[in-house]
Amino acid sequence: MSTAQETVAYAAEEAPRMSWAEHAPDVYKAMIRLDSVARRGLDPKLYELVKIRASQLNHCAFCLDMHTKDALAAGESVERVVQLSAWQESRHFYTEKELAAIELTEAVTVLTEGFVPDEVYARAAEHFEEAELAQLVAAITVINAWNRFGVTFRMTPGHYRPGQHR
């Protein structure tokens, strides 16, 4: 019989391989600036959905922690965040514009065919004006770069507070 006093033993938290921002501060600062300009003109909720989806695909736990918290803080629903990994079966949770952005995120993130399919790009172009589409692709590109730092240096999730890195 378990008691209310019983504690659960979780696996030990792994330390990051390195604090890369300390060793490459100019790169880190440039990434922060790039991230800041890439988000301009994009809906904050859409921006976070894109960042979450790319981070899911890239298995970046640190970025998933950060962007799910930021999405919820921006007013995104738990339901839509949870369903994002299965968006194709959960299309009814998203607008057509969001679906086009999510699909484009996948195509830009997973370049196994070596290109973004014309039909995916065309669908996004139907929902985004050219300037906004350019910003969206920039945002997708930036989160993919962040993901590469996160997974390479095994940045530890769980300690981020919404808005901490803005």
N, C-alpha and C positions, 0 to 999 in steps of 0.2 A: 504494500500500500504506500502510495507516495504522499508526502506531506507538502504543505504550502512552503515550508522552509527548504525543501529540496532544490538544489541548483542544477542547472543543466551545464554540462561541460562541453563547450564548443571547441572546435579545432583551434590550434594556435594561429594567431595572426602572423602572416609572413611579412617581414620587413621588405621595403623596396630594395631593388638591386643597387640603386644609387639615387641621390637627389640631383637629377640631371639639371634642374634649373640653377642650382648653385655652381655647377661646373661649366654650364653654357648659358650664362645669364643674358647675354645679348640675343641669343636665339630665343630664349624664353620670352623676353620683352618684345621681340619682333612678332612672335606667335600671339601674344596678348593683343598687340596692335592690329594684327591681321584679323584676329577673331572679332575684334571690336568693329572694324569696318565691314567685315563680311556679313554681319547681322543687320546692318542698316537697311531699313525699308522692309524688313521681313516681319511678319506677325510673330510675336514672341512665342506663342504656343506652337505654331508651325515650326519655328526654328528649333525648339526643344524636341519636338517629335522627330525631326530629321536627325538631330544629334543622338537621340536615343536609338533610332533604328540603325544608324551606321555603327554605333557602339555595340549593339547586339550582334551585328554581323561580324565585327572585328573582335568580339569577345573581350572588350575592354571594361573590366569590372569597375575601375575607378571612374571612368566617364559615365557608365551607367548609373552609378551612385549619384554623381554630380547632376546629371541632366534629368534624371527622374525627380530628384528633389527640386531642381529649378522649375521643371514643368509643373509640378504640383503647386509650388509657390506662386507661379504665374496664373494659376486658376485652372490648370488642366485637370481632368477627372482621372481618378485612379483607374476606372474602368477602361478608358481609352489608352492609358499607359500600359496596363496589363495586356490588353488585346493587341498591342502594336506588333509583338513578335509573330502573331498569326493574322496579320492585317488582311491577307487575301481571303481568309474565311470569315473575317469580321469587318468586311467593307462597310457595312451599314453604320459603323461607329464614326466614320469619317466622311468629310465632304469630298466631292470629286477633285477639287483643287488639292486637298491634302493627300488624297490617294495618288495623284499625279506626282506630287513631291516625294512621297514615300517610295514610289516605284522608281523615280529618277535617282533617289538616294541609293537604292539597291544597285541600280545599273552602274552608277559612278563608283560605288564602293567595291563591287565584285566585278572586276574587269576580266573575267575568265575568257570571254570571247574576244577581248582586245579592243572593244569599242562599246559605246553606248548605243543600243539599238535605235534605229530611226523612229520606230513607232513609239518608244518610250519618250524620246526627246520631243516628238510631235505632240504627244498627249500633254506634256508639261508646257509646251509652247502655247497650247490652247487655253491654258488657265493662268499663265503668268505673262505679263508684258515683258519685253526684252530686258529692260533694266532690272526688273525684279527676278527674272530667270537667271540673269548673270549673277546677281547677289545670292540666289539659291545655290547655284553651282559652286560659288565661292564658299558658302557656308558648309556645303557637303565636303568640299576639298579640305577645308580647315579642320573639320572634326575628324576626318580620316588621318590627317597629320597628327593631331592630338592623340588619337587612338594608337598610332604607331609608337609614340613616346610612352604612353601608358602601359601598353603590353610589353614593350621591350624592357622597360625599367621596373615592371611589375609594381606599379603604383598601387598603394593599399586603399581599397574602398572602405567606406563606413564612417569616415570622420568629417566629411564635407558638410557645410551648412549652406543653405540656399543663399545665392548671391555673393558668396565668399570671394570669388575670383573675378568680380566685375569692377 
